[in-house]
Amino acid sequence: MTDALREYIVSRYGVGAMEMTTAEIFDGLRGTDIPVDLYEEMKDLFERADFVKFAKYIATPEDNATVLPQAVRFVTSTYQTEIEEEEIAGQAGNDGEAGEGRHARPDRASQERDEDYMPR
């Protein structure tokens, strides 16, 4: 799960998470748009994974049951923020264009791409 999250972090935030320690990743994510509660939750998830991998820690069933929902919440929340930022930027760029403007609908191809990545 942490490998998938590392790949997402690289793609979303440009932090070279695949080659970094947990501490380096979260230092690189400081000051981003990640809400504090999600930041702390993900940091805790990565630290527990480090204990399992390097310190022979045996995760509890409760630990295992929470990993996937936490990861999904992190990706969904931060991905939604990215979409909102893009929409705001697009609206600012379209305000001066004739016939477009704030209420322009995204094209069908764009909607299909979003649906491919957003959990239902």
N, C-alpha and C positions, 0 to 999 in steps of 0.2 A: 504494500500500500504506500509506503514512504517513497518508493521509486516512482510510482505514478504521480504522487504529489510533487516530487522533485522536478519531474518533467513539466508539470503544469506551472510550477513556480518559474522555471526557466522561460517558458513561453509567455506567461502573463506579466512577469515582473523583470525579466532580463537578468535575474540573479543566477550565476553559474552554479546552481544547486547540486548538479550531478557530481561535481568535483569538490564539494565543500563539506565541512563538518556541520553538525546541527547548529552549533554556536555561530559559525560563519554565515550560515543561511539566514538565521534570524537577525543577525547584525545587519545583513544586507536588506532585510525586509523592514527594518525600522524606518519610520517616516513615510511608509506607503499608506495607501487608503484602506488597509486591512483594519477592521474594527479591533479594539484592544482585546475584547473577549475571545474573538476568533484567533487572534495572534497568539494569545496565551494557551488556548486549547490546542492549537497546532504545535506549538513549541513543546507542550507536555506530551503530545502524541509522539513526536520525533524523539524526545528524550527517553520515553518508555521503550520505543523500538530500539534505541541504542543499547539500553540495558539488556534487552532480550538478545540482541545480536552479539554484544561484546562482553557482557558481564554474567552470562548464563542465567539471567533472570527468567523466571517462568511466569508468563502473563496469566492472570486470572481469567476465568470465563467472562467476567464482567468487562475486563480490559478488552478482550477480543471482540465482544459484542458491540462496543462503542466505537471502534476504529472506523468502520465503514460509514456510519451515519455522520461522524465528525468530519471525515474527508469530504463527503458529499456536501455537507453544509458549508464547508470552507470554499469549495470550488463554486458551488451555486451562488453563494453570497458575493464572492469577489468577481465572478464572471458577470453577474447582474450589474455590478457597479461599473464594469468596463463597458457594457452595452449602454448604460445610462450616460456615461461620459461621451461615448461615440455619438449618441443621439443629440446631446447638447451641442457638441462640436458641429455636427451636421446641420442642426437648426441654425446655428450662428452663421455657417457658411451659406445656407440657403435663404436667409432672410432677404437678401437683395435680389434674388433670382425671380423672374416673372413666372407665375404659374406654379411655383414650388412652395416654399415657405414652410412654416411650422407644422402644417397638417399634412404634408406629403406622406403618402404611404410607402413603406419599403417595398421593393420589388419582390416578387414571389421567390426568386432564387435565394435572396437574403433570408427570407422567412424559413425556407427549408433548411438552410445551414443552421440557424438558431435552434430549430426543432431537433436537429440531429444531436445537439450537445446539451440541451437543457433537460434535466430529469422531469418526469411527469408525476 
